Amino acid sequence: MAAGEFPLFSTLHPVYRIIFRWALIAVLTLVAFWTSFQSLLEESYSGSLVGYILAIPWLALLAAQGIARRRSGELPIHDRQTDFIIGFMGLVLALLIKGVLVGRYADEYHLIRLDLLAMWVFVVSAAVVLFGLRPVSRFALVWLLLLAVFPLVFRITIITLGGTRYAAGGVMVVLAAGATALAVGRTRRRGLIGAASTVVVGMSILLVMYVFFPTAPVMAYTQIPPLLATALVAETMYLYSRRGTAKTPMDRPINPLSAKTILLAVSMVTAFAVALSLISLPRSTAPPVLRDNALEFGTPLITPAGWQTTSVTEFDFVKRFFGRTSTLIRQRMLAEEGNPAWDKLSRPRTVIVDSVTTIRPVTFSVYPDNVIYDMTATRTSNGRKIDLGNDVTGELFTVVDDTLLVTWTKLTWTWRNRNAAQRITLLTVDNHDADAPFPVPQDSLISNLNTLFTVLIRGNSVVDDNNPNFKDAGLLTVLGRELVDAQLEPVRAAS
C-alpha cells in the first residue's frame, strides 16, 4: 500500500478508485456551492438564459470519455509537490473569487455570476490535487468547454444575436459540436465529421422546435437540440467504428492511477470546500414588489394631474434583454406649473419616465436598470428607500456623470400583475434648461463592461458616489406618488 492511501480503497480496481475521487469532488462542490446551485436552478426555471448551464456538464462528460478512451500510458508520479502547490494556489483563487470579487460586484451578481467561475476553478484545482497535474492537463479542452458555465460570454453572444431562444439554442448546438468533436476525434477527419454532423442534426431539431413549438421554454431550446444531437451523432459514429466487433463497454485496460497519495489531498480540498460554504452570496436589497393582478402593462403610463406628457418614444432593443414581448416606453413629462421648491426661478420641471415591461420578472435581477443606459464615467450612490404609498416602495439614487458634469437623480420601483412585471424609472437632471442632457436608453452592456474591469483593478470607489446630494428627492417623491395613484386608481375603481 502506498503511503497516504486509504487502506479500504488501496486494493480496489482503478475504475472504482476513479469513481470515488470524482464522487468526492462532486460532493465537496455541492457543499461549497450549494447556494449557487439553488440560485442557478431558481433562475433557470424562471426563464433565464442561464438554464443552458445544466447541459454543459453532460457535454463535457461525453467529450471526456472520448478522450479517456484514447488515453495513452502515463509515467507514474512519485513527487506530488507540484500538484499540491498548483492545486493549493487554485483553491485559494476560488476562495478569493467567491469571498472578495462576488461581493464587489454585488449589484451585477446575477449578470456575471462570478460564483460559477469560482466553482469551475475549485473543481479544476481539486482534480489537480486528487489526480495530478499531468492527467488533468490531458483533458485541457474539456476544462475549456466546462468554462462555459461562466455565463457572461454566453449572455453577450446571445444578446448580440438578438436575445431569442432560437439564438440560445443555436449557440448551444455549436458548443455541442465541439463536445462531439472531442468525443469522436480519434483523427482530425473524424472530429470534423462529428462536429459538422452535430450542427446539421442540432439545427434540424431546432428548426422543428421553431415550427411546432415556438413558445417552448428557453430551457427546452438550450437542452434538447444540443444534447439530443450530440448523443445521436456520437452513438452513431461509435457503433459505425465498432461494426463487426464486440460492443462490450469498458473493454480496454485501465491504467493504475498515477497520483497515489490522497490523504493530504482529501484533507486540503475538504477544508477549502467548508471554507467556501461559509461565504454567503449577495442578497437583494431591492424593496418588496407590489403585486396587483388588475394592473395593465405595456402601454404608456397614465399621466397624473398637474403634468403633461410631451413626447412618447418606444425602444425595441430591450427585447434582446427581457424577451421578445418586452417593451421600453419613454415618456417626457412636464409640470404644468413651476414650483420654487424645485427650481429657484419657478420654471416647470421636466422628468423622464421610462417603463420596462417583461413576462420574465427574473430578468430584472439579471439586468439592472443601468444596463439600458451608458453608465461609463459615472458614479452612483447607494439607494434610499422612498414610501410611494399604496404599499409601493421605491429606491432613490444619484448618478454623477464626470464627463458631462451633471448629476441625475433617479427613482425606481417594480410591480407585478399575474403575467408580467414592470420596472419604472424616473430621471431628473440638475441642469434645469430645456436642452438638459438625460441618459438615452441604448444597448450598453458591452460599454458598461469597461466599468466592471475598472472596478476589478481600482475597486468600487471609482463607481460609488459616497457623498450624494438628493437635490430632486422632493420632486421625484411627489411625482412618484402621483404616478402610483394614477395607475392604481382605475384598478381600485373597477374592483
LINVENGI-V521302 format. One record per backbone hydrogen bond with DSSP energy under -1.0 kcal/mol. CO is the residue of the C=O (numbers start at 0). NH is the residue of the N-H. Records with the same first field share a line. If there is no record, write none. Layout:
CO = NH / NH
This chain:
1 = 4
3 = 261 / 262
5 = 9
8 = 11
12 = 16
13 = 17
14 = 18
15 = 19
16 = 20
17 = 21
18 = 22
19 = 23
20 = 24
21 = 25
22 = 26
23 = 27
24 = 28
25 = 29
26 = 30
27 = 31
28 = 32
32 = 36
33 = 37
34 = 38
35 = 39
36 = 40
37 = 41
38 = 42
39 = 43
40 = 44
42 = 47
43 = 46
47 = 50
48 = 51
49 = 52
50 = 53
51 = 54
54 = 58
55 = 59
56 = 60
57 = 61
58 = 62
59 = 63
60 = 64
61 = 65
62 = 66
63 = 67
64 = 68
67 = 70
79 = 83
80 = 84
81 = 85
82 = 86
83 = 87
84 = 88
85 = 89
86 = 90
87 = 91
88 = 92
89 = 93
90 = 94
91 = 95
92 = 96
93 = 97
94 = 98
95 = 99 / 100
96 = 101
99 = 103
100 = 104
102 = 105
105 = 108
107 = 111
108 = 112
112 = 115
113 = 117
114 = 118
115 = 119
116 = 120
117 = 121
118 = 122
119 = 123
120 = 124
121 = 125
122 = 126
123 = 127
124 = 128
125 = 129
126 = 130
127 = 131
131 = 135
132 = 136
133 = 137
135 = 138
136 = 139
138 = 142
139 = 143
140 = 144
141 = 145
142 = 146
144 = 147
145 = 148
146 = 149
150 = 154
151 = 155
152 = 156
153 = 157
154 = 158
155 = 159
156 = 160
157 = 162
158 = 161
163 = 167
164 = 168
165 = 169
166 = 170
167 = 171
168 = 172
169 = 173
170 = 174
171 = 175
172 = 176
173 = 177
174 = 178
175 = 179
176 = 180
177 = 181
178 = 182
179 = 183
180 = 184
183 = 185
186 = 190
187 = 191
188 = 192
189 = 193
190 = 194
191 = 195
192 = 196
193 = 197
194 = 198
195 = 199
196 = 200
197 = 201
198 = 202
199 = 203
200 = 204
201 = 205
202 = 206
203 = 207
204 = 208
205 = 209
206 = 210
207 = 211
208 = 212
212 = 215
216 = 220
217 = 221
218 = 222
219 = 223
222 = 226
223 = 227
224 = 228
225 = 229
226 = 230
227 = 231
228 = 232
229 = 233
230 = 234
231 = 235
232 = 236
233 = 237
234 = 238
235 = 239
236 = 240
237 = 241
239 = 242
241 = 244
261 = 265
262 = 266
263 = 267
264 = 268
265 = 269
266 = 270
267 = 271
268 = 272
269 = 273
270 = 274
271 = 275
272 = 276
275 = 278
289 = 415
291 = 294
303 = 306
305 = 335
307 = 333
310 = 331
312 = 329
315 = 318
316 = 319
317 = 320 / 321
318 = 322
322 = 325
326 = 356
327 = 314
328 = 354
329 = 312
330 = 352
331 = 309
332 = 350
333 = 307
338 = 341 / 342
342 = 345
348 = 334
350 = 332
351 = 426
352 = 330
353 = 424
354 = 328
355 = 422
356 = 326
357 = 420
359 = 362
360 = 363
361 = 364 / 365
362 = 366
367 = 370
368 = 371
369 = 372
370 = 443
371 = 441
374 = 377
376 = 401
378 = 399
379 = 464
383 = 395
385 = 393
388 = 391
391 = 387
393 = 385
394 = 411
395 = 383
396 = 409
397 = 380
398 = 407
399 = 378
400 = 404 / 405
405 = 400
406 = 429
407 = 398
408 = 427
409 = 396
410 = 425
411 = 394
412 = 423
414 = 421
415 = 291
419 = 416
420 = 357
421 = 414
422 = 355
423 = 412
424 = 353
425 = 410
426 = 351
427 = 408
432 = 435
441 = 443
443 = 447
446 = 449
447 = 451
448 = 452
449 = 453
450 = 454
451 = 455
452 = 456
453 = 457
454 = 458
458 = 461
459 = 462
462 = 379
468 = 470
469 = 472
471 = 475
472 = 476
473 = 477
474 = 478
475 = 479
476 = 480
477 = 481
478 = 482
479 = 483
480 = 484
481 = 485
482 = 486
483 = 487
484 = 488
487 = 491
488 = 492
489 = 493
490 = 494
